[in-house]
C-alpha cells in the first residue's frame, strides 16, 4: 500500500493518524488543509483544488488526511487503501472541542498561518464544531459504503482509539488488515 487516504469525520484524528502512517511506512504525508486553504481562511477555488490534488495524487506514494467531496473521484481512482476513522460521535466531538480550545488559548497557527478564534469556533456558521454536527452522519455513511462495496479501494474501518493503535502497530510488518 503506497497511496493511502485517511478519512473520517471532523475531529476524528485524521491528520494525526495520516502523519503516523506516513512515518511508520516511510511515505510522504500531505496535509490537505494546507493545500485547500489560503491565509485568511480563504478557500482555494474548486478547480485550483482539483489541479493541486491531481498533481499530488500523480505520484507513486502518499498519505493524505482528507477526501473533500469536490475531488473524491480523483482520490478514489488512485488510492490503494482507505483508512476510515469510524469513531463514536462523542470521541470525535471531544477531540475536536479539546483541540479547538487548545489552538485558541495557545494561539497555535494552523494551515497556512490561519488561527482559530472564539468567534470562528463557536459563533460562526463555518465553525468546525457546527460542521462536525452537520456532516457526521453523511461522512460515516460514506466510509461504510466504501467498505461494503468492491467498487472502491480496500477500506479498513477503525471504530475506537484502541483499534487505531492495534492496527497502526501492525502496519509496516505486513499488509494492512482489518482491525479485528
VOPAGU-2260 file (C-alpha; in pm, 1 decimal, decimal comma):
REM VOPAGU-2260
SITE   aa  ch    i         X         Y         Z
SITE  UNK   A    0       0,0       0,0       0,0
SITE  UNK   A    1     165,3     316,7    -122,3
SITE  UNK   A    2    -130,9     554,3    -169,1
SITE  UNK   A    3    -342,7     589,9     142,8
SITE  UNK   A    4    -642,5     808,3     219,6
SITE  UNK   A    5    -725,0     859,5     587,6
SITE  UNK   A    6   -1090,9     956,1     608,9
SITE  UNK   A    7   -1325,4    1038,6     893,1
SITE  UNK   A    8   -1549,0    1298,0    1046,3
SITE  UNK   A    9   -1420,0    1636,5    1152,0
SITE  UNK   A   10   -1212,5    1599,1    1467,7
SITE  UNK   A   11   -1163,7    1223,5    1441,0
SITE  UNK   A   12    -784,1    1243,5    1425,0
SITE  UNK   A   13    -725,9    1209,0    1050,2
SITE  UNK   A   14    -421,1    1435,1    1033,7
SITE  UNK   A   15    -253,3    1276,3    1333,1
SITE  UNK   A   16    -311,9     924,1    1205,2
SITE  UNK   A   17    -208,0    1010,0     847,8
SITE  UNK   A   18     120,5    1157,8     971,8
SITE  UNK   A   19     184,4     849,7    1186,0
SITE  UNK   A   20     110,9     615,1     894,6
SITE  UNK   A   21     345,1     813,5     672,0
SITE  UNK   A   22     620,2     797,0     931,2
SITE  UNK   A   23     565,3     428,1    1000,3
SITE  UNK   A   24     567,5     330,7     630,8
SITE  UNK   A   25     817,6     589,0     507,6
SITE  UNK   A   26     557,9     753,2     283,3
SITE  UNK   A   27     517,1    1127,4     228,3
SITE  UNK   A   28     228,8    1274,4     428,3
SITE  UNK   A   29      37,1    1570,9     285,8
SITE  UNK   A   30    -194,5    1789,6     491,8
SITE  UNK   A   31    -492,3    1859,5     271,0
SITE  UNK   A   32    -593,2    2169,2     470,0
SITE  UNK   A   33    -259,7    2326,1     373,8
SITE  UNK   A   34    -347,2    2273,1       7,1
SITE  UNK   A   35    -708,3    2386,0      21,8
SITE  UNK   A   36    -695,4    2692,6     249,4
SITE  UNK   A   37    -506,7    3012,4     179,7
SITE  UNK   A   38    -411,2    3263,7     451,1
SITE  UNK   A   39    -711,4    3447,5     594,9
SITE  UNK   A   40    -925,3    3132,9     572,4
SITE  UNK   A   41    -979,1    3185,6     200,9
SITE  UNK   A   42   -1069,6    2861,2      29,9
SITE  UNK   A   43    -895,0    2786,1    -296,0
SITE  UNK   A   44   -1137,9    2774,4    -588,4
SITE  UNK   A   45   -1264,7    2426,1    -673,2
SITE  UNK   A   46   -1069,5    2392,8    -999,2
SITE  UNK   A   47    -748,8    2507,1    -830,5
SITE  UNK   A   48    -802,9    2246,3    -556,1
SITE  UNK   A   49    -865,6    1974,3    -814,1
SITE  UNK   A   50    -548,5    2068,7   -1002,7
SITE  UNK   A   51    -335,8    2066,9    -684,6
SITE  UNK   A   52    -482,0    1735,8    -568,2
SITE  UNK   A   53    -445,8    1575,9    -913,0
SITE  UNK   A   54     -77,8    1673,4    -915,2
SITE  UNK   A   55     -21,2    1535,0    -563,8
SITE  UNK   A   56    -203,7    1209,9    -642,6
SITE  UNK   A   57       1,0    1153,3    -959,6
SITE  UNK   A   58     299,7    1048,6    -750,1
SITE  UNK   A   59     353,5     683,6    -664,7
SITE  UNK   A   60     339,2     720,6    -287,2
SITE  UNK   A   61     141,9     942,3     -49,3
SITE  UNK   A   62     -72,2     955,7     260,5
SITE  UNK   A   63    -342,2    1223,1     274,7
SITE  UNK   A   64    -567,1    1318,0     563,0
SITE  UNK   A   65    -893,9    1406,6     393,3
SITE  UNK   A   66   -1109,4    1346,9      91,5
SITE  UNK   A   67   -1318,1    1650,1       7,7
SITE  UNK   A   68   -1633,9    1572,9    -187,6
SITE  UNK   A   69   -1537,1    1810,1    -470,3
SITE  UNK   A   70   -1247,3    1581,3    -562,1
SITE  UNK   A   71   -1340,2    1237,3    -423,3
SITE  UNK   A   72   -1333,4    1100,0    -775,3
SITE  UNK   A   73    -963,0    1182,6    -808,7
SITE  UNK   A   74    -850,6    1021,1    -484,5
SITE  UNK   A   75   -1074,5     715,8    -512,8
SITE  UNK   A   76    -930,8     624,1    -852,0
SITE  UNK   A   77    -572,1     640,0    -718,6
SITE  UNK   A   78    -590,0     517,8    -357,5
SITE  UNK   A   79    -470,1     168,2    -266,0
SITE  UNK   A   80    -621,7     185,1      80,3
SITE  UNK   A   81    -874,5     392,9     269,2
SITE  UNK   A   82    -838,9     401,7     645,7
SITE  UNK   A   83   -1170,4     517,4     787,8
SITE  UNK   A   84   -1191,9     658,1    1137,6
SITE  UNK   A   85   -1542,9     541,7    1224,0
SITE  UNK   A   86   -1526,0     654,5    1584,7
SITE  UNK   A   87   -1825,5     722,8    1809,1
SITE  UNK   A   88   -1954,2    1078,6    1781,1
SITE  UNK   A   89   -1859,3    1161,8    2141,5
SITE  UNK   A   90   -1494,2    1067,4    2073,9
SITE  UNK   A   91   -1454,4    1286,5    1766,3
SITE  UNK   A   92   -1659,6    1570,5    1919,2
SITE  UNK   A   93   -1449,4    1568,0    2237,9
SITE  UNK   A   94   -1125,8    1560,5    2038,9
SITE  UNK   A   95   -1241,5    1847,2    1819,6
SITE  UNK   A   96   -1357,9    2060,3    2111,8
SITE  UNK   A   97   -1035,5    1999,4    2307,3
SITE  UNK   A   98    -817,5    2072,1    2002,4
SITE  UNK   A   99   -1012,6    2387,1    1915,7
SITE  UNK   A  100    -986,3    2532,8    2265,1
SITE  UNK   A  101    -614,9    2442,7    2283,3
SITE  UNK   A  102    -547,5    2614,5    1947,9
SITE  UNK   A  103    -734,7    2928,3    2054,7
SITE  UNK   A  104    -577,8    2955,0    2400,9
SITE  UNK   A  105    -223,6    2890,9    2276,2
SITE  UNK   A  106    -268,0    3089,5    1951,8
SITE  UNK   A  107    -146,7    2790,1    1753,6
SITE  UNK   A  108    -123,6    2861,9    1382,0
SITE  UNK   A  109    -288,2    2600,8    1163,8
SITE  UNK   A  110    -287,7    2555,0     787,8
SITE  UNK   A  111    -104,0    2839,3     618,1
SITE  UNK   A  112     -83,3    3059,8     924,5
SITE  UNK   A  113    -456,3    3068,6     992,4
SITE  UNK   A  114    -576,9    3080,8    1351,6
SITE  UNK   A  115    -892,7    2959,1    1516,8
SITE  UNK   A  116   -1077,4    3220,7    1722,0
SITE  UNK   A  117   -1355,9    3206,3    1977,1
SITE  UNK   A  118   -1591,3    3372,9    1728,9
SITE  UNK   A  119   -1499,2    3139,5    1444,5
SITE  UNK   A  120   -1509,7    2828,5    1663,1
SITE  UNK   A  121   -1834,8    2889,9    1848,7
SITE  UNK   A  122   -2040,9    3158,6    1676,9
SITE  UNK   A  123   -1979,2    3125,2    1303,7
SITE  UNK   A  124   -2175,7    2915,9    1051,9
SITE  UNK   A  125   -1836,1    2797,0     919,0
SITE  UNK   A  126   -1736,7    2661,7    1261,1
SITE  UNK   A  127   -1573,0    2319,9    1259,0
SITE  UNK   A  128   -1785,8    2231,8    1560,9
SITE  UNK   A  129   -2100,1    2312,4    1364,8
SITE  UNK   A  130   -1963,2    2130,1    1058,9
SITE  UNK   A  131   -1897,8    1821,7    1272,6
SITE  UNK   A  132   -2261,7    1806,5    1377,9
SITE  UNK   A  133   -2387,9    1875,9    1027,0
SITE  UNK   A  134   -2162,6    1627,5     844,3
SITE  UNK   A  135   -2120,1    1339,5    1090,9
SITE  UNK   A  136   -2390,5    1105,2     956,6
SITE  UNK   A  137   -2304,7    1173,9     591,3
SITE  UNK   A  138   -1931,9    1105,7     636,5
SITE  UNK   A  139   -1993,3     794,8     845,0
SITE  UNK   A  140   -2234,0     656,2     584,5
SITE  UNK   A  141   -1985,7     733,1     305,2
SITE  UNK   A  142   -1696,3     540,6     461,1
SITE  UNK   A  143   -1922,9     247,1     546,4
SITE  UNK   A  144   -2046,1     243,7     184,4
SITE  UNK   A  145   -1684,5     239,5      63,6
SITE  UNK   A  146   -1605,9     -56,4     287,4
SITE  UNK   A  147   -1913,0    -251,0     175,6
SITE  UNK   A  148   -1856,1    -211,0    -198,1
SITE  UNK   A  149   -1595,8    -380,9    -417,4
SITE  UNK   A  150   -1610,8     -73,9    -642,9
SITE  UNK   A  151   -1390,2     121,7    -402,1
SITE  UNK   A  152   -1035,0      71,0    -277,7
SITE  UNK   A  153    -984,4    -160,6      18,1
SITE  UNK   A  154   -1131,3      17,5     319,5
SITE  UNK   A  155   -1039,3     -53,3     680,1
SITE  UNK   A  156   -1274,6      96,2     939,4
SITE  UNK   A  157   -1131,7     163,7    1282,4
SITE  UNK   A  158   -1400,4     210,1    1547,3
SITE  UNK   A  159   -1208,8     303,8    1862,9
SITE  UNK   A  160    -880,7     467,2    1963,7
SITE  UNK   A  161    -760,8     123,7    2083,1
SITE  UNK   A  162    -840,7     -27,0    1741,2
SITE  UNK   A  163    -645,3     253,5    1575,9
SITE  UNK   A  164    -340,8     175,2    1790,6
SITE  UNK   A  165    -365,9    -200,6    1728,5
SITE  UNK   A  166    -396,1    -150,9    1353,3
SITE  UNK   A  167    -112,7     102,4    1342,2
SITE  UNK   A  168     119,0    -127,3    1537,4
SITE  UNK   A  169      65,0    -395,9    1273,7
SITE  UNK   A  170     144,9    -196,5     961,5
SITE  UNK   A  171     488,5    -192,8     816,2
SITE  UNK   A  172     538,7    -555,2     914,9
SITE  UNK   A  173     272,6    -700,0     688,7
SITE  UNK   A  174      -3,8    -588,1     456,8
SITE  UNK   A  175    -263,4    -382,6     648,6
SITE  UNK   A  176    -552,3    -598,3     755,1
SITE  UNK   A  177    -889,8    -538,4     903,7
SITE  UNK   A  178    -865,0    -428,9    1267,3
SITE  UNK   A  179   -1037,9    -732,4    1417,3
